[in-house]
Every structure is written in structure tokens, then in C-alpha cells.
Amino acid sequence: MAVETRSTGATAPKRLLSIPRPRLNYERRVWMLAFFTGLPGAIVALALLWTQDFTPKVQWTLTVLIICFWWGFAFALRERVVLPLQTLSNLLAALREGDYSIRGRAARQADSLGEVMIEVNALGATLRAQRLGAMEATALLRTVMAEIEVAVFTFDNEHRLRLVNRAGERLLNRPAEQLLGRTAEDLGLGDCLQGEAARTLQRSFPGGIGRWGMRRTTFREGGLPHQLLVIADLSRALREEERQAWQRLVRVLGHELNNSLAPIKSIAGSLENLLARQRRPDDWEEDLQRGLSVIASRAEALSRFMSAYARLAKLPRPNLQPVDVGAWIKQTAGIETRLHVHVRPGPDAVIQADRDQLEQLLINLVRNAVDASMETGGNIEVGWNIAGGQLEVTVNDEGPGLANTANLFVPFFTTKPGGSGIGLALSRQIAEGHNGVLTLENRRDRSGCSAKLRLPI
């Protein structure tokens, strides 16, 4: 019902005030439906009872019985409809509050209400299993975050800290109770939430000074944007890698220098003894010439070694130019003349690369394949393909395969007599300079080795 009111002003707008009409609830509507369902039968029965020739005692007794049965069945029907719904409401309320231990009774098949109870019970069991899995996953995540040596921070849309792990506490040198709720600017992390999402930092924190790797990403929680900030200490890993690199370099340099200096020292001592004799043998000049020849050859080998090291250490950055893949591979494969190199054609492709460096890389791979195949008389195949947005160049041989793959790319490590040991190391350095990957592995279908070079297109 709406009541119209008018303002006393001439130009005042009209306003309508709505008065809500009272509505019967579900229980009363069910009871009234049951009441009116039995009303026609009750009226007919009472009419026949009071129009026939019955004693007043019988009439009043039957009237009371009819009315009692009528009202009783109406209330019984109401209870049969309303009580299951109340039970279902209690079950759903328990599920909403997180209590999944309550189960509905009268869950029977081939019964409408029973099937509803079965589904509600199944829903409770599913939610219970999911909550248990979520709790276990959350506990695992908290354990991992607490134990990893990477500082993890999360900030809300106001740049206030909402979560930090133990590594983050150590990085800022304060407990979590003093950090949570503070802004990124107060914590000295304001610049980390600006600029590039992934970069390297050289700065000092309250808990350490050094080189740090930073990554930032965005996620949503409760419909609001949050930022996840991860800061890792690179100094320790870099120092360990540097130490291992120096150890390998010193080991290789020492080995190569000893290989040259040991015979030079021995022969020089022998020649010194020869010249110190009062009576030299008749062929002392030949011995002197042979000794000097050995010293010269070892000095030349040492010079080649140092030149190879300088070449590996001074590889320039690639000069990127358009390179036709087919022409590059066919021309480079044709340089090898010791064995025929079969070129398997691939799709037409042009990449941005340094043609000279790629030729040197492919020459090293083809030369190694030919050296291996000459031992067994096998074939060499070079081909290329495009997969996943990358160019994949493959060099397959049918040689004896790789006996030790651990030291393949270690500089100056070689298993070939007279080898320099820088071919594969230089090739991998060229590949990585082009943001590519070079791998070597034994072939699975037959004996031999397969070298794969992957470059971005």
C-alpha cells in the first residue's frame, strides 16, 4: 500500500512512502495450505452430520472428533514439511561455520528428502577433506617459508607489510612483531616496489651487505591487489661459484704447465750435465740439438695453451645481424673434407645472430663429430628444425659416444691427443652469448653422440 503526501510549497515534488505489507512466513503458509485442503471435507461431513436425524450428543461428539482430526492432520503435515527443512538449515549453518562433523539422518535412496540428505552429507565430507588438505598445505607452506634462505615479503595495496618469513626478519634485523603493519618506505624497501620486477641490487640492509637478486609479482587477496617481494642473497652463491671456478682454473693451469715445464726442466738438467763434462761424447751435439728441439716444442705447446686461454677469456659480445639459417649450416658443413657431412634440410628461417661466432661454434661441433665417426666409420648428419619458438640445430654422429659427460664443458679438458680442450667451452660460451643453450648427450636409438644447439628466433 502506498500513501501519497503533498508539500505545502507550490513547487515541492511529490513523495511516495511505501509501507511494507505483512507477509506470512513459510511455516504458516504450509499450515494454511493443509488447513484449506481439509476444509471442504470437514464442511461436508459437518453438514451431513447436523442435517441428519442424530442425537445432539452424537452430533457434538462427532463434530469434536472431525475438527480435532482435521486440525491434527494439518499440524502433522506442517511438521512433516517444516522439520526436515529446519534440519537441513542447521546442517548448512554448521557447514558455513566450519563444523563438518554433523551428518543428516534419514539419508535413503529412492526418497526425495533422503537424496537431499545424502548430497548434504557428501558435501560435508568433501569440504572436510578440502579443509584438511588446505590446512596441511598451509602448514607445509609455512614450514617451507620459515626454512628457506630467501627473504619473502607481502605488501597490501597501501604498501603495508602483511607477511614476512624468518629470512626476511634476519634481512631487516628485526622480529616480525616490529615489522608487520609498517610501510615499505619505513622498512627501507620502497624502491623494491618500484621499477623493474626482476633485477639485481647492490645495496646494504640492516641484516647484510652484498649483492641481491630481487623479484616482485602481484596477486590478489580478498579482491584487493597485493605484492609479493622475494630477495635472495647472491653474494654467497657467487662466492662459491667463484671459488669453484678458481679451483678448476688453477687445476687445469697447473696440469698444463707441469706437462710443459717438467720435461723442459728434465732436459735442461741433462743438457747442463752434458756441457759440464770434461770429455763430451762424440754425439753430444746431436743430444744437444734433440734436447733443444724438445724444449722448443714444449714451449710452443705452452704458448698455444696460453693463446687458447686468452681467446676463451676475450670472446667479444656477438654482433647481431640477420643470418639465413640454411645458408649458414650448409656452408659451414661443407668446410669439413675428411668425411662427408649429410645436411638434412629444415624450414626457412632467419635469426638475429653473429654469423662468424655461429660458424666457429658449428665448426667445432662438426669437427668433433667427424673425429668420433672416423674411429668407427660412421656417418655424420646436420639438420635444423623450429619448435616452441626456438631454432634447434642438431649434429649427430655414429662414433663411440661419450664416456664421461661431467667434464665436457670444462675449459682445457680434452680426451683427444693434441687437443686444446677449449672447443666445447668456447662453443657453449657463444651459445649463451646468443641467449641459447648447447647440450651434448649419447644417442638412444644407436651408438654415437647428438649435439643440440637451441637459439631464440
C-alpha angles and dihedrals in degrees: 000000000000126000118204119214128189130208121229091235119093095231100035113128122241119256128200119208112202117211111199115236117235112254128201116241123239095262094054092046090054091048092049091048090053090044095053091042090063095036099087093050092047093049092050092047093048092046092053091044095053098039095053127078100268128140116256090245092057092043094053093042093051091043091056091046093049093049093045094049091045094051093039093055090046091054091043091053090049092052092047090055101037102041096060089049091051089050090050090049091053091050092051091046090053090050090049090052092049099254104134097165096084116094131189120242128221091046100163135157122243089030123103096217092040092054090051089053091048091054092047091050090049090050090052092050091048093049091047092053091046092049091049090050091047091050092050092047091048091049090049091048092050091049092049093047091049094050104039118097092229123100111236124191132173123199129191126226089280091054092249118146113251103167137020133168130216094270088054090051090052092047092054092034093228135100121256092252090065094044107045114096094019120121123249090246091055090051094048093247099106094108090052090064091054133063126016117010094223122035145125121260130203104196146108128260127188088258100044150351125227146071118329135191112219130194127177131188137170129236136166128240123177089357092298126110118251132181126226114207122192122186121185128188108240097176095078094047092045092050091051092048090046091051093050091046091052091048092052092045094049091046093051094042092048092049094049094044092049090050089058103032097046096062091039090054093045095048092043089054091049092050091048090054090047093053092045093061118105092217113036121201119256093252095046091117091056090049090049092049093049092048093050089047091055091047090050093049093049091046089051090050090050090050091051089050093053091046090052091050091050090050092052093046095047102048105148125227113272117266101223116220133151108281124192103224096206095049092045095052097042094048094046094046090052092061092073110086104168093080134008112263113208113216115208107205120233137184121305110266139163121200135183106247146122104273095200094051093046090051090053090049094050092044089057092049094047092046091053090048092051092047090053095044093049088065093058103021092242131148132260124219129188122190143151139213140174118237131159094358092304136106112235118197115189129196113190126185134178098223129126093285131231117314096184121023097173096083100034095114098032107120115251093008109130139158095195120093109250093010121144097214095223101095098090094034090053091045093053091047090053091048093050090047086061091047089253138124130236120198135174125198140155116268116252100204095054143348117296141062133284121208116196126193117191119193130175116250 
